[in-house]
Amino acid sequence: MRLRHADGSTVHLSYCTNVHAAEDLPGIRGQLSGVAARIRRLLGAGRLGLGLWLSQRATADLTARPEELAALRERLTALGLEVVTLNGFPYRGFQDEVVKYRVYTPDWADAERLRHTLALAEILAALLPDDVSEGTISTLPLAWRTGWTSEKAAAVTANLDAAARGLRALASRTGKVIRLGFEPEPGCIVETTSQARALLGDVDHDHLGLCLDACHMAVGFEEPGVGAAGGLPVVKLQASCALVAPPGAQRALAAFDEPRFLHQTRSATGYADDLGEALAGALPADESWRVHFHVPLHDAPPPPLTTSAPYLRRLLETLLGGERPLTRHVEVETYTWHVLPGAPADIARGIAAELDWMRGQLTALGLKET
């Protein structure tokens, strides 16, 4: 969906398709004509934005077969769908039975991450609607923190320089500017926006910036105010909510301790890589916990648990409530629908409800749907 900001610029609202398991082109075509088209109809929207996730396999196929890429673009248009942003964080197998730490590989010290990301940029430039000249790709925050060495740091620097050069060349050749957003996340080399400022302050900010994930920021106890981006360009906001447990009520989180995804957990004074570790005693029970478990934006878990939805609202006001938008791409990214306790059978209806909630938040800030 597209919304008009008070300054006249367009803000794009999409949902991220990494919630779907499809990793090959037939599966992706099926999810577009099935669930994505149904979500658009449920919303009554003439056009629905997708934050498309393409696995390594699908990316390789689209790169090798230009006719498939052209057919994908045509299919999107025919279904009333559009793509201005990609989720380039997961490489493959994001809805496997166990993902956990594998989602951080290959990292930005690996030449394969560079190659894959530049391939995604080529694909996105071809998929952008004719009236859109800028696309964005979110990516991992360099690497998971363990095993970090000076050699890896040097390799990351070289690969980021190469990424910027590749994106500049792509813009010169196609007229489409593709911007890469590094997504701070607890437990990674870049956990917070302040760390991003320290590690990414000297990169090419015309093409490299931040993807702010509201769930990650809430878990990191970051302030959602005017300094939220740490002075770096925000190429994309991922609209997401963390799970919150008040002091003494953490046992209610046990239902969310599941084997597929990593659920980093923080309190005011402690941190655990996963929720199971926190429940085993790694965090103090007399403090509130925030859990990296993306829960639906529009709904709350059973009491006493809550979500960080109020944090997301404040972040939206910071980024989009001013005289001009500080980002123009907003992606709803609740990829955990299938592992929610009592997961609903109708995922499409849930995603549509999230997008409708987000549409309401944006219009309350003065944006108007176009």
N, C-alpha and C positions, 0 to 999 in steps of 0.2 A: 504494500500500500504506500501511497505517496501522500505526504502532508506538506502544506505550505507554512513556513515560518513567517513571523511578522516582518522579517527583513526581506521577504520575497523569495528566499531560497527554498529548495525542495529538501525535505527530510524523508528518507526511505525507511520504512518499517518492514521487517521480514521475520520469518521464523527459520531456525536452523534445521537442516535435514539430517544432521548427524544423529537424530533420534531414531532414524530408520536404519535397518540393517543392510540395505542393498549396497553392494560393492561393485557390481558389474553394470554394463550399460542396459541390458534388458531389465534388471531390477530397478534401475533408476528411472527408466521410462515408465515402468509400472507404478512407482511411487508418485510420479508426477500426475499421471492420468487418474490415479486412485485417490490417495489420501490428500495430496496437495490441492487438486481440483475440488475435492469435496470441502476442504477447509475454506477455499475461496467462496464457494456457494453458501456455506453456513454463515459467513461474514457478510454476505450480500455485497461483496467488493467486486468492482469491475476488473481489478488487477491485484494480484497477490505477489508480494516479494518473497523470494526464497534466499536464505543464506545457505547456498548449496555446499554440501560436503561431497567431495570426490575422493575416493580411495586411490591408492597408488595404482591399482589395476585399472580403474576407470580412467584415471588421468593418462596413463600410458596408452590406452586404447584410443582416446580422443585425440591425443597427440599424433598417433600413427595413422589415424583414419580421418582426414579432414571432412569427408562426406558425413561421418557420424556426428561431428561437431556441428556442421551446418544443419543436420536433421534435428539435433537437440535444440538448437536455437529456434527452428521453425515450430517444434513441438511446444516449447515454452510459450511462444506467441499465440498459438492456436488455443492453448488452454487458459489464457489470461494470466499467465505467470511471467515474472521477470526476475533476473538475477543481476544484482549490482555488487554483491559481496559473496565471497567464498569463506568457508571455515577450513583453513589449511593446517590446523593443529593436529588432529589424528591422521596418521599415515595409512593405517589399515586396521581392520578387525575391531572397530570401535564398539560394536555391539556383540562381541564375542562373549562367551560365558565368563571369562576372566580377562580383564584389561589391566587394571591397577597401574603399575609403573611402566608397562609397555607403551603407554600413550606418549611418553616423552622421547621415544626413539623413532627414527634417527633424530638426534638433536642438531643444533646449529654448528657444532664442531665437525659434523659429518657432511661431506660433499653431496651426499644423496639428498639431504634436506634442502640444500641450495638448488639442486637440479629439479627436484619435485616442485618446489615453490615457484621457480621461474616457469616451469611447465604450466602450473595453475594460472600464473599471470597471463600467459599466452591464451589460454582457454577463456579466461574471464574477459579479456579484451575483445574476443570474438563474440561472447555472449551478451555483452552490454547492449541495452537498447540503443537505437540510433540517436535518441535525444539525450543520452547520458554519456559524459566524457570521462568520468572518474569511477573507478571500482576499488574495492578494498579486499584484502585477504588477512584474516587473523592467523596468528601462528604462535608456537610455544615460546615461553620466556627464556630462550636460549638453551637451557638444559636443566635437568634435575640436579640438585645441589651436590650429591655425593659423586665422587670421582672427578671433581673439577680440579684441573691442574693448569699451570701456566701455559702448557702446550695446547690444551683445549681452548683456553682463552685466546691465544694467538690464532688458532684455526677459526674460531668464531668471528674474530675481527676481520680476517681475510674473507670469510664467506659473506659477512654483512656488506663489506665493500663491493664484492662481486654482485650481490643481490641488487644493490643500488645502481650499479653500472648497467645491469641487465634491465632493470625497470626503466631507467632513463632511455636506453636504446629502444625499448618497446614503445615508449611514449613518442619518441622521434619518428618511429616507423609507422605507427598506427594512429597517432593522435589521441590515444586513450591512456590516461594516467592511472596506473595501478599502484596503490599505496599498501604497504605492509604494516600490520599492527601487531606488535609483540604484547602478549597477554600476561601480565604479572599474575603469579599464582603461588599460594603458600607451599613451601618446601622446595621451590625452584631457585635457580641462581638469581632470577629477578622475581622477588616475592611481592614487592610494593612499588608504588610509583616513585618513591625516593630512591630506591635501588635502581629503577629504570633510568632516572635522571643521571645517576652516577655512571651507569654502564652504557647508556645509549645517547648521552648528551652530545656527542660529537659526530653522530651519524648524519646522513643526508636526510634532513627532515622534510624535504619535498616528496620523498618516497617511503621513508621509514618513520614510524611513530608508534603509538600505543593503541591497543585494543583494551578498553577497560571492561572488566567483567564485574558486575555489581556484587555477585555472590562472593567472588574472591576478595574483593575489597572489604566487604563486611566481615568476612572471616578474619582478615588481617587487621581489623579495628582501625581502618583508615578513615580519615575525615572526608566526607563527601562534599566539602565546600569548594571555594574558588581555586584552591591549590590542588584539586583532585588529580590533575594530570601532571603535576610536578613541572610545568612549563613545557612539556612535550606535546606535539600535536596528537589529538585523539582521532584516529582514523575511523574507529568504530566503537560503539557501546554494545556490550552483550547484556541484555536485560535479563537478570536472573536473581533468584532469591535463595539465601542460605537458610538452613534449619537452625533454630535457636531453642536452647533449653535453659530455663531459669535455674538458679542454685538449688541443689537438692533434688531436682527432677530428672536427672540424666538417665535413669534407668528406662524412661519412656523412649529413649533413643535406640534401644536395642532392636526394635523392629526395623530400623533403617540400616543396621549393620549387615550389609550384603556383599557378596563376593566379586561383583563385576568391576565396580569403580573404586578408585581411591577417594576416601572421604577425610581429608585433612581436618583436624579439629583444634580449635584454639579457645583458651580462656584468657583472662586479663594477664595471667602470669605464666601460662604453660602452653605447650604445643605437642601434638601427636600426629604422626604421619597418617594414621587411619583411625576411624571411629572405634574399631575393636580394641586398639591399644589404649585409647582414652577410657573406654569402659572398663578395661582391665586395671585401671588405677594410675594411668600416666598423667591425668589431670586432676586438679583439686575439685572436689564435689561441691565446695561452698562458693563456687564462682559460676557465673553464666557461661555456657559453652556455645560456640558458633561452629557449625559443621558445613563443610564443603559438600553439600548434597543439594543439587538444584531441585527445588520444589516448585510446584505450579505458582505462577505469579498471582493468580486471582483467588486462590483458595488457601486455607490454613489447615495444618495438621490437627489432630485431636489434642485438646488441652491436656497437660500444661504446655505443650510445645507451641512455638510460634515461628514466624519467619522474619526475614530482614526486609520485608516489603516497605516499611517506613524508610529504611535506608535507601532503597531504590528510588522512592519518590523524591527524596532530597537530592540524590545524584542527578535525576532527570531535571530537576529545577536548576541545578548548577549548570548542566551542559546545554539545556534547551530552553530555559526560562528567561534568558537575557535578551539583549537587543539583537544578538546574532547567535546562531547555533555554534557550539564548540565542537560538535560532530554532526554529520548528516546521515550516518548510517546507524540504525538501531536494529539489533537482531535478538529476538526472543530465543533463548537457548536453554530449554529444559529438556535435556537429553536422557533424563532418568525415568521417564514415564513407565517403562517396562519393569523397573525394579522398585517402584513405589509400593509400600505395603497396601495391599488391596488394589493393585493397579487396575484402572478401568479398562473395560473391553474396547471402548470407543475412544481411541487416542485422538482421532481427528477432532472430535467434539471438544476435548480438553484443550487442544492447541488453539482451536478457534476461540474458546473462551479466554485464553491467555492473551491472544492478539486483540480481542475486543477490549479487554481490561487495559492493555497498553495503549490502544487507540484512545480510550477515555482519559488516560493520564496525560497524553500529549495534547489532546484538544482542551483539557482543563488548563494547560499552560499557554493556550492561545493559538496553537497550531490548527490549521483547518485542512480536513481531508479533501483531496482533489480528485 
